[in-house]
Amino acid sequence: MSEYTENENVMDEALEAAEETVEETEEIVEAEEAADEETEQAEEVVAEEQDRDAILFDKAQRAARLLRNRRDAISKEADTKAERMSDMVRALKLLELKPKMEQKEMADLLGMSLRALDELMAKAEAEDLVGRIESEEDDKRKVVVFAAEGAVEAAANAKPEKDHYVPSLSDEKIDEKLAERFGKHPAVMLWHISNEFGGECHCPLCQAKFREWLKEKYGTIENLNKSWCTTFWSHIYNSFDQIESPSTKGENELHALKLDWKRFVTYQTIDFIKNEVDAIREGGSELPVTANLMYDFDGLDYKKFKDVLDIVSWDNYPGWHKKEEYVTAVDAAMQHDLMRSIKKAPFLLMESCPSATNWKPINKLKKPGMLLAGSLQAVAHGSDSVLYFQLRQSQGASEKFHGAVIDHYGKEDTRVFREVTEVGEVLEQIQETVGTSMRSQAAVLYDRENDWAIADAQGPRNVDMHYRENVQKNYRALREQGLNVDVIAMEHDLADYKVLAAPMAYMFKDGYEEKLRTYVENGGTLVLSYWSGLVDGTDRCFLDGTPYGLMDVTGIRSAEIDALYDWEENHAIPEAGSHLGISSVYTCKNLCELVEVSDAEVLMRYGEDFYQGYPVLTHKAFGKGHVYYVCADMELGFYQDFYGRVAAEAGLKSPIEFIPEGVAVTVRESEDTEYLFIQNYARKPQAVPVPAEYELLYGTESEVMASLQTRILKKHK
C-alpha cells in the first residue's frame, strides 16, 4: 500500500462533494433555460403593450434587456464553475494517480482542491440566481418587474468578509494530515504554527465576538460604563450591541475601549493558535509548537503567548553599524531577554540575516565578524539556535535582494557563505550550552498593556513619552554591572529578584501595587519612577493620591508633572550626606515630576525652574527592602552611577570584577556548570581579566579581546 493512501478518505469525501456541486451546477443550467422561457414571455408582453404606451414599452424593453444580460451572466458563471470543478476533479484524480508525489506538492494540491470545493459550495448556497418576474394589475395594464438583485446580495452574503479569516475544514484537515504523516518522522523536531502574527479585523463577525468578550469580562453594561468612564462626552452605552471596535470609522476617544480592543486582538490571535495546535494534536502529534515573534511588536501582547507556545522563537534584524555596535547590541540584547523571559526558558532565534536585508531604508552589509558576534549574542542570552532567512536568494519578487546563505551566484566561495560556515563550526564547539538556563537576580518591567495605555493617555507629552527609551536606560545600566536581567510583565512573579526596575509603571492593573508592596516588604529593592501608579487596568484614574497604594511605601506623593520642550532640560543636584553617596550632577529632560515628601530620604534635588529644590531622587527603607523613586527622565550616566551603587547595596555581584566600556557579560548555567559569555562590541581592543577558576570553551586564550570578538568560558559549580 502506498504511503499516501491514508488520504483516500479525504479525497473520496472531496470527490463526493464535487459530484454534488456538479449536480447543483446542472440545476443552474436548468434555471437558465427557465429564464429563457421567461424572457420570451416578457418580450411578448412588450409586443402587446407597444402600441398602447410608448413609455411603458421602453421600460419593459429595458427590463427584458436586463434579464437577458443577467441570463448571459448566469450562463457564463455556470460555465466558469463547471470549468473550475473540472480542474478540481482532475487535481483530485491526480492525487490518486501519483502516489509517490512529493509531500509538499501533495499537501499544496490537496489544499487547493479542497479550498476550491469550499468556495463553490458557498456560492451554490445562493439559490436565487435567475431572478423572478412579478405581474400586477394597474388600470388593466401589466407591468413587468424584474428582481435579480437578490441573487447578487445572496452571493455576497455567502462569502466571508474580505479581511476576516475563518479557518476552513480544509485548513484543519491539512494540519491534521501533516501531523499524521510527519508527526513521528525522526527529522521533525517541532511545529512552526505561523509566521509573524499581526493585524486586526473589524468585520461583523469580529465585532460580534468582541462584544461577547466584553460581556464576559464586565458582566453588565453598567459595569462596563463605570469602568470605561463613558459619562464623559456622553459615551454611555445602553447595551453591548451598541459597542463597535475603534476602527478608523469607529470611536477613538474612549481610552478603555481602545485598550480592551488591543487585548481582544491578542485573545483572538491566541484562539487562532489554539485552533492550529488542536488540529496537530488531532493528527496524533505531541511535538512542541512555536511561532516566530517580532522585534518590539506593539500589535500583540506577547506575554499572553506563554501558555500556548511550547517554545518561544523570534526574528532578529538589528541595524548594525548605524550606531556604535555596542548601542545596537544593547537594544538587541533587551529583545533577546524579553523573548526569553516570556517562558523563563531557552528560546529559538528563528530568523536572522547572513548579510544585508532589503526592506530597511538603508540596507548595510554586516562587516566581517559581525555575523558571528550577533549570532553568539543570541546564544549568550538564552537561544538554543541560530537560524537564517533565507537559505537561498529568491530569483524574483519582493525579497530577491534580501541576504541569504546562498546568493544568486550559487557557489560556496563567497564571504557570506564562509562566515555562515564559521558560525556553524562554533555552534558545534559550544553545543554543551544547549538547554542551559539563565538565572537573573535583576529585572526590568516592560509591560505591553502599560505601553498601550501610556501611548494613548493624551498627556503630558503627546509627541513621545519615551517609555521604551527609559526602560532601556534602566536595562542597560543593570547589564553593565555584569548582571543577567529579565525583561518582565506585570504577570511575572517577583520573588527571585533582588532588584526590580519599574520605570513609568503608569498602570497598576489587577492589584499590582500590592504585588510591589509585598516584594519590598520581603526584602526586594524597588526602583519606581515618575508617571507610575496613576490608573487601573481600564485606564481609569485612581483617586486619593499617587503612586496609588504605595504612598506609604515610597514616602512621597506625586503632585504635578512638567512636560519639557525638546530643547529644555533641568539638572539633578546631589544632596550632601545622602546614604547612597552620589556626588555628580546629572541632566534630566522630557518629564519632571514634582513630589511631596512625607518620610522619604531626599538624595537629589532639581537645580532649575520654579521647582528648584524639589526632590528628584528619593529613598525609603520599607519592611526588609528599599524603595527608590526617580522623579525625572534622567540621562544614561545617572542610571549607570545609580545602579552601580544599588546593585552593591543589594548584594549583586558580577562574575567579572571589572567590565570595560563596550563589553557585555552574560551567564548561562546547568545544574553543575556555569558558562560565561564575554563579548567586545567596542571599536577597539579591550582587556577583560577573568577569574582563574574558569576554563576556556571557545575563543582566544588572551584576555585582550579584539573588536567583535567573543570568549566563552566555563567552570564547575
Salt bridges, closest charged atoms under 4 A:
GLU3 OE1 - ARG181 NH2 2.79
ASP36 OD1 - ARG71 NH1 3.02
GLU43 OE2 - ARG68 NH1 2.65
GLU49 OE2 - ARG52 NH1 3.94
ASP72 OD1 - ARG71 NH2 3.15
GLU77 OE2 - LYS81 NZ 3.65
ASP87 OD1 - ARG90 NH2 2.03
GLU96 OE1 - LYS93 NZ 3.88
ASP108 OD2 - LYS104 NZ 2.88
GLU119 OE1 - ARG84 NH2 3.35
GLU119 OE2 - LYS123 NZ 3.67
GLU134 OE2 - ARG132 NH1 1.73
GLU180 OE1 - LYS177 NZ 3.32
GLU200 OE2 - HIS202 NE2 2.95
GLU212 OE1 - LYS209 NZ 3.65
GLU251 OE1 - HIS235 NE2 3.15
ASP260 OD1 - LYS217 NZ 2.66
ASP260 OD1 - ARG263 NH1 3.05
GLU286 OE1 - ARG281 NE 3.83
ASP296 OD1 - ARG448 NH2 3.14
ASP296 OD2 - ARG468 NE 3.26
ASP301 OD2 - LYS303 NZ 2.53
ASP307 OD1 - LYS306 NZ 3.46
ASP310 OD2 - ARG281 NH2 3.50
GLU325 OE2 - HIS321 ND1 2.77
GLU325 OE1 - ARG683 NE 2.61
ASP331 OD1 - ARG468 NH1 3.18
ASP337 OD1 - ARG340 NH2 3.02
ASP337 OD1 - HIS381 ND1 2.98
ASP384 OD1 - ARG668 NH2 2.84
GLU419 OE2 - ARG415 NH1 3.33
GLU432 OE2 - LYS714 NZ 2.98
ASP447 OD2 - LYS303 NZ 3.40
GLU449 OE1 - ARG263 NE 2.58
GLU449 OE2 - LYS303 NZ 3.07
GLU449 OE2 - LYS509 NZ 3.41
ASP451 OD2 - ARG448 NH1 2.60
ASP456 OD1 - LYS258 NZ 2.90
ASP464 OD2 - HIS466 ND1 3.71
GLU480 OE2 - ARG476 NE 2.89
ASP486 OD1 - ARG340 NH1 2.83
ASP486 OD2 - LYS344 NZ 3.90
GLU491 OE1 - LYS303 NZ 3.80
GLU491 OE2 - LYS304 NZ 3.22
GLU491 OE2 - LYS509 NZ 2.93
ASP510 OD2 - LYS509 NZ 3.70
ASP536 OD2 - ARG540 NE 3.40
ASP539 OD2 - HIS255 ND1 3.37
ASP552 OD1 - ARG517 NH2 2.79
ASP566 OD1 - ARG461 NH2 3.07
GLU569 OE2 - HIS571 NE2 3.63
GLU575 OE1 - ARG605 NE 3.07
ASP599 OD2 - LYS620 NZ 2.98
GLU601 OE1 - HIS579 ND1 2.89
GLU601 OE1 - HIS619 ND1 3.17
GLU608 OE1 - HIS571 ND1 3.02
ASP633 OD1 - LYS473 NZ 2.70
ASP641 OD1 - ARG645 NE 2.63
GLU649 OE2 - HIS579 NE2 2.98
GLU669 OE2 - ARG439 NE 3.93
GLU669 OE1 - LYS717 NZ 2.58
GLU693 OE2 - LYS715 NZ 3.81
